[in-house]
């Protein structure tokens, strides 16, 4: 299974990665030219029995044959471009060189001083690939399958790297007796280094966070676990309308255990709200509005005035309306109006919310108020006629 692309777009040119690819290619050409003997080149391999400091870098720019360098440079291109984009040229260069050094040390530790000399960029590439898993675990990798049936399929980056590249290729394969000339210890050391460094930088806030890096995914998982534990120990309420459709009431759906004295309600609610907002953002990232609206309705049970970023709030309001969840849609639109009343097309939100109150809940007084606001601003003929007709039903005289 060969990764051929990712769905992660670049924001800048990955200059450092291109330079490393060029340096490897140039070194390969020089290495295999007729001007140098094998003995002269082997000086720059990493020699576990008597290593020289420079060898911990030079070995990573040399390759045994054409397939060796093509494989390494292909993987470096697929994964290195995005890592370079995130870390910047300097940070990426440091990670690549340090990954090569750490991989060389890992090879010596795992194989011992009697191991044969080692060469190749595989350890450094493994470090970059491990970093990709931390920085972009939610991205999708397109994989070319060449086993039995030639086909392509998509797989989350974290699963492809963790299961295929690390577990299968570097833990299971060595035990089958194949690939005896492969430095598996160097590969594993590279993956460990590439995983640990950016994860630590994110945890220590030395590297700017992305909402979907592995550290934030871990934090959101932890918050969801805390939310689940708290939710199991307290009553859950559903917001509904009374029989006349005019008054918001709460219905208790589960009895509560006593609230722990060391967990104040306000602090627990803040933690739940943060976790739910993270879930909503993740659902938007996955383009799953139904899941986002589900999380938002849970959020409303804790805070019926919760407001999301502007476009998310509007999209969820519209989705709830389409799902005929009118009470939740009304709360969502009300929150939008309260927070984003300078929206260019706010009259359309007034119209939609006015129709909800007039036709489905009903709230005729609030409906009339909103429809009048909409009527004064609407410019599209059909929308204005719709607004006038609804106001007429409510007894408004023009």
Secondary structure in CASP SS format (residue, H / E / C, confidence):
PFRMAT SS
TARGET T0000
AUTHOR 0000-0000-0000
METHOD secondary structure of the structure
MODEL  1
X C 1.00
X E 1.00
X E 1.00
X E 1.00
X E 1.00
X E 1.00
X C 1.00
X C 1.00
X C 1.00
X C 1.00
X C 1.00
X C 1.00
X C 1.00
X C 1.00
X H 1.00
X H 1.00
X H 1.00
X H 1.00
X H 1.00
X H 1.00
X H 1.00
X H 1.00
X H 1.00
X H 1.00
X H 1.00
X H 1.00
X H 1.00
X H 1.00
X H 1.00
X H 1.00
X H 1.00
X C 1.00
X C 1.00
X C 1.00
X C 1.00
X C 1.00
X C 1.00
X H 1.00
X H 1.00
X H 1.00
X H 1.00
X H 1.00
X C 1.00
X C 1.00
X C 1.00
X E 1.00
X C 1.00
X C 1.00
X C 1.00
X C 1.00
X C 1.00
X C 1.00
X C 1.00
X C 1.00
X H 1.00
X H 1.00
X H 1.00
X H 1.00
X H 1.00
X H 1.00
X H 1.00
X C 1.00
X C 1.00
X C 1.00
X C 1.00
X H 1.00
X H 1.00
X H 1.00
X H 1.00
X H 1.00
X H 1.00
X H 1.00
X H 1.00
X H 1.00
X H 1.00
X H 1.00
X H 1.00
X H 1.00
X H 1.00
X H 1.00
X H 1.00
X H 1.00
X H 1.00
X H 1.00
X H 1.00
X H 1.00
X H 1.00
X H 1.00
X H 1.00
X H 1.00
X H 1.00
X H 1.00
X H 1.00
X H 1.00
X H 1.00
X H 1.00
X H 1.00
X H 1.00
X H 1.00
X H 1.00
X H 1.00
X H 1.00
X H 1.00
X H 1.00
X H 1.00
X H 1.00
X H 1.00
X H 1.00
X H 1.00
X H 1.00
X H 1.00
X C 1.00
X C 1.00
X C 1.00
X C 1.00
X C 1.00
X C 1.00
X E 1.00
X C 1.00
X C 1.00
X C 1.00
X H 1.00
X H 1.00
X H 1.00
X H 1.00
X H 1.00
X H 1.00
X H 1.00
X H 1.00
X H 1.00
X H 1.00
X H 1.00
X H 1.00
X H 1.00
X H 1.00
X C 1.00
X C 1.00
X C 1.00
X C 1.00
X E 1.00
X E 1.00
X E 1.00
X E 1.00
X E 1.00
X E 1.00
X C 1.00
X C 1.00
X C 1.00
X C 1.00
X C 1.00
X E 1.00
X E 1.00
X E 1.00
X E 1.00
X E 1.00
X E 1.00
X H 1.00
X H 1.00
X H 1.00
X H 1.00
X H 1.00
X H 1.00
X H 1.00
X H 1.00
X H 1.00
X H 1.00
X H 1.00
X H 1.00
X H 1.00
X H 1.00
X H 1.00
X H 1.00
X H 1.00
X H 1.00
X H 1.00
X H 1.00
X C 1.00
X C 1.00
X C 1.00
X C 1.00
X C 1.00
X C 1.00
X C 1.00
X H 1.00
X H 1.00
X H 1.00
X H 1.00
X H 1.00
X H 1.00
X H 1.00
X H 1.00
X H 1.00
X H 1.00
X H 1.00
X H 1.00
X H 1.00
X H 1.00
X H 1.00
X H 1.00
X H 1.00
X H 1.00
X H 1.00
X H 1.00
X C 1.00
X C 1.00
X C 1.00
X C 1.00
X C 1.00
X C 1.00
X C 1.00
X C 1.00
X C 1.00
X C 1.00
X H 1.00
X H 1.00
X H 1.00
X H 1.00
X H 1.00
X H 1.00
X H 1.00
X H 1.00
X H 1.00
X H 1.00
X H 1.00
X H 1.00
X H 1.00
X H 1.00
X H 1.00
X H 1.00
X H 1.00
X H 1.00
X C 1.00
X C 1.00
X C 1.00
X C 1.00
X C 1.00
X E 1.00
X E 1.00
X E 1.00
X E 1.00
X E 1.00
X C 1.00
X C 1.00
X C 1.00
X C 1.00
X C 1.00
X C 1.00
X E 1.00
X E 1.00
X E 1.00
X E 1.00
X E 1.00
X C 1.00
X C 1.00
X C 1.00
X C 1.00
X C 1.00
X C 1.00
X C 1.00
X C 1.00
X C 1.00
X C 1.00
X C 1.00
X C 1.00
X H 1.00
X H 1.00
X H 1.00
X H 1.00
X H 1.00
X H 1.00
X H 1.00
X H 1.00
X H 1.00
X H 1.00
X H 1.00
X H 1.00
X H 1.00
X H 1.00
X H 1.00
X H 1.00
X H 1.00
X H 1.00
X H 1.00
X H 1.00
X H 1.00
X C 1.00
X C 1.00
X C 1.00
X H 1.00
X H 1.00
X H 1.00
X H 1.00
X H 1.00
X H 1.00
X H 1.00
X H 1.00
X H 1.00
X H 1.00
X H 1.00
X H 1.00
X H 1.00
X H 1.00
X C 1.00
X C 1.00
X C 1.00
X C 1.00
X C 1.00
X C 1.00
X C 1.00
X H 1.00
X H 1.00
X H 1.00
X H 1.00
X H 1.00
X H 1.00
X H 1.00
X H 1.00
X H 1.00
X H 1.00
X H 1.00
X H 1.00
X H 1.00
X C 1.00
X C 1.00
X C 1.00
X H 1.00
X H 1.00
X H 1.00
X H 1.00
X H 1.00
X H 1.00
X H 1.00
X H 1.00
X H 1.00
X H 1.00
X H 1.00
X H 1.00
X H 1.00
X H 1.00
X C 1.00
X C 1.00
X C 1.00
X C 1.00
X C 1.00
X C 1.00
X H 1.00
X H 1.00
X H 1.00
X H 1.00
X H 1.00
X H 1.00
X H 1.00
X H 1.00
X H 1.00
X H 1.00
X H 1.00
X H 1.00
X H 1.00
X H 1.00
X H 1.00
X H 1.00
X C 1.00
X C 1.00
X H 1.00
X H 1.00
X H 1.00
X H 1.00
X H 1.00
X H 1.00
X H 1.00
X H 1.00
X H 1.00
X H 1.00
X H 1.00
X H 1.00
X H 1.00
X H 1.00
X C 1.00
X C 1.00
X C 1.00
X H 1.00
X H 1.00
X H 1.00
X H 1.00
X H 1.00
X H 1.00
X H 1.00
X H 1.00
X H 1.00
X H 1.00
X H 1.00
X H 1.00
X H 1.00
X C 1.00
X C 1.00
X C 1.00
X C 1.00
X C 1.00
END
